[in-house]
């Protein structure tokens, strides 16, 4: 069985043309070199060096093994460099998970700063619901997740480190010509007769249903659109109103009126989650940037 120490010895002997020179370079004794060469030739099935009056040279079998040895040693060297980069947070790949509206402004802005600071780190993005992202984090499928406690909290976090990022208030999106578009604050009760645009299937608890229940009515949902930018298109067309997270405000189209709902405004908390066991340094660096960015959106 060949091992990397023997392959390294083969490469040095081939380069120096001498057992003695190889012993000096590798800090081996002459007898240790002889034993290792004998072991290497036994594993290779035959002689690898021609013994000359002065030095040695590779046999055809030796040249073949030397070619492969150089490739193996070069790849191992690159592997060591890449592993060192990963452990120092300056290389490798960082897998980031985030829920949809976090991908509107918060995560892209943080990743822009991350890319400038650590350009050698490749970044992969996964979008999903918060519960799904937490499961992916526990299965080591992603390295950091941006999640929220909506709709059902974050669940057990024994193996995950949770960091608070921000509170996210939901606003109401109105057509620009809506009767309440000019109000500083909209009372949710004044929207009891509106047609609402919602994403969740009928019967599922939602922040809209909870907020309207608190205001004393049940919202009439005539259109169900899962993707939040699609909801805004229907609002702009005058086909209803919807809720928009403040987190996404900078990305909202300009032909809508966004208004706070005062005491009836639904709120959620946004967190960053990392595995508690040996998080990547690059994930910790992105966490710092997410925390800094969370003070700005909205």
N, C-alpha and C positions, 0 to 999 in steps of 0.2 A: 504494500500500500504506500503510495507516494504521499509525502507531506510537504507543507509549504517551506519548512526549514531546508529540506533537501533540495527542493526546486530552487530556492534562493542560492544555495551552495552551487548548484549546477550553473546558474546564471553567472555567478562571480568567477567560477573557474573558467567558463567559456570566455568571459570578458578579459580575464588576466592571463589565461593560458598557463596557469601554474597552480598546483595544489598549495605550494608554500605561500604564494601571494594571497590566495584565497583565505588561508589560515590567518594571516596577519590582518586582512581587512575585516574578517568576521570574528576575530579574537578567539579562534579555535587553536588547539594544539595540532601539530602535524598528524599525530596518531588519530585524533578525533576526526580530522578530515578524511583520512584513509578509511576509517570505519564507516563514516556516513556515505562515502562514495561507494564502498562495497555494498552497503544496504540499498542504496539507490539503484545500482546496477542489477542487484538481485531482483528488486521490485520491477525493474524495466525489462527483465528477461535476457539481458546480455550486456556486453561492454558498451560504455558510452564515451569513453576516452581512449585515444591512442597514447600510450606512454612513449614519449620521445626522449632523446638524450638530454634535451633542454626543454622541460615543460611538457605540456599535453595539448592535444587538439581533439575536437569532437569527432566521433565516428558518425556515419549516416544516421544510426539510431539516436545518437546524442544530439545531432542537429535537429532531428524531428522533435525530440522531447524538449530541447531548448526553445524551439519556436513556441510550443504550447506553454512552456513554463513562463516565458516572458509575457504572454497574453494573460495567464492566470495571475501573475504577480502584479501586472498593471491594473487589472480589474480589482484585485484586492486593495491596491493602493487607492484607487478611486472610491471604492466602498468605504474605506477608512475616512477619507476626506469628506464624503457625503454624510457619514454618520456623525462626524465631528461638527459639521455645519448644522445638522438637525439638533444635536444636543446643545449647541450654542444659539439656536434660533435664527441662524443666518442662511439656512438652506433647507432642502427637502420640500415637503408638500404639507400645506395646512388645509384641512377640510373644515369648512365653516357651514353651519346650518342656521337658518333664520326663518321666521314666519313672514308672510307675504308683505305686510306693510313695513316691517323692519327693513325690507329690501328696497323700499322706496327712497330713503335718504340716509338713515342712521348707519346701516351696514356699508353701503357704497362709499360714504364719506370716510368712514373709519378705514376701509380697505384702500382707499386712495392714499391716505397718509401712510398706511402700512407698506404699500408698494414702494413708496419713495424711500422709506427707512430701511426696508429689507427686500430689495429687488430680486434677490436670488431665491426667495421662497415662492414656490408655485402655490397658487390658491385655487381650491375647488369650492363651489357653492352648491348647497342643497337647500331647497325650499320645502317647507312642510308645516303641518300643524305643530303646536308646541309639544303636545304629548308624544307625537311621533318622533320629534327631534330629541326629546329626552331619552326615549328608548334607543335611538340610534347612537346617542352619546354613550349610553351604558354598554352597548354592543361594540364600542370602539369603531364605529363606522364613520364618525365625525370627531373632530378634536375640540370644537367649541360650538356652542349653540346660543343663539339669541332667541329667547322665549318669553311668553307672558303667562300670567295666571288665569287668563280667559280661555275657555269657559269654565274649567273645572279645577283650577289650581295646578300645581306642579307635581303633586304626588310625592312619594318618598324620595328623599335626597341623601340617603346615607352614603352613597358612593359617588356623589356629585357635589361639587363646590358651587354654590349659588352666590352671585354678586348682583346687588340691586343696581340698576342703571337709571331708571326714571319712572315717573308716573305719567300715564298717557290718558288724557281726557278725550272723550269722543265729542265731536261737534256735529251739528246738523248741516247737511249740504242742501241748499235750496236753489231752484232756478233763479237766474239773475233778475227776472221780473216778478218774482214771488212777492206777495203782499207783505211778508215779514223780512224781506231781504235787506232792508235798511235798518232793522232793529239792532241795537247794540247787544242785547241778550234776548234770546227767544225762550219763552215759557213753553215747555213741552206740552202743556195742556192745550195750548193754542193750535197744536198740530194733530189733535185727536181725530179730525175729519179728513186728514191727508191720506193719500195712497203712499204706502211705504215700500221701498225696494230693499229686500232682504236676501241674504245668501243662504242661510241655513234651511234645511228641509222642514216642512210643517211639523210641529210638535216638539222640536228640539229647543231646549232653553237657550235664550240669546240675551245679549246685553240690551237690545232694543225692547224685548218683551219685559225684562225686569224693570227697566227705566219707566216704561209706559205703565206698568202695573203700579209702580210707586206714584205715578202721576194720576192714577185713577181710571185708566182706560186700557183697552186692548187694541194694539195697532192693526190696521187693515193692510195686509200685505197682498198686493195684486201682482207683483213681479218679483221673481226670484232669480237673482244673478249671483253666481258664486264669486267671481273675480271683482275686486273692488273698483278697478278702473272702468269696468263695464257698467257697474252701478252708476258711476258718475256720468257716463254717456246718456243713460236714461233720465237722470235728473236734468241734465242740460237740455234734453229734448222736451222737458216739461211734463214727464210721465210719472213723476213722484218725487219723494224726498228720501234721503238715506242718512245714515251715520258715517262719519269719517274720523278716523283716529288723528289726533293732533300730530302724531308721529309722521303722518304722511302729508301734512299741509303743504310743505314746499313743493311737492310734486303734483298737487291738484291743479287741474286746468283752470284757466283764468275766467271762464264764463260762468262760474258758479259763485254763489254767496255762501260762505262758511260762517256759522254763528254759534257761539257757546250756548249751552242749555242751562246755565246757572246751577241751582240746587239739584236739578234732576239729571245733570250730566252723568252718564256712565263713565266709569274709570277702570283702568286696568294697570297692573304693574309690570314693567319690562325688566327682565333679568338677563345676565349672561351666565351660562353654565359650562363648567369645565370638569373633566374627570378628576376625582379627588386623588387618585393614584397616578403619580408621575405625569402631570400635564406637560405638553410640549412648551418649551420656552417661547416659541413663536405664538402659541395661543395666549400665553400670558402677556406678550407684547401687544397683541390685538385687543385683549381685554382692556389694557390701559387706554388705548385709543378709543374704544367704544365708550368708556367712562367719560373721557374728555368730550367726545362728540355728543353724548347724551345731554349735556348741558345746553346744547344749541338748538336742535330741531324743534320746530313749533314755536 
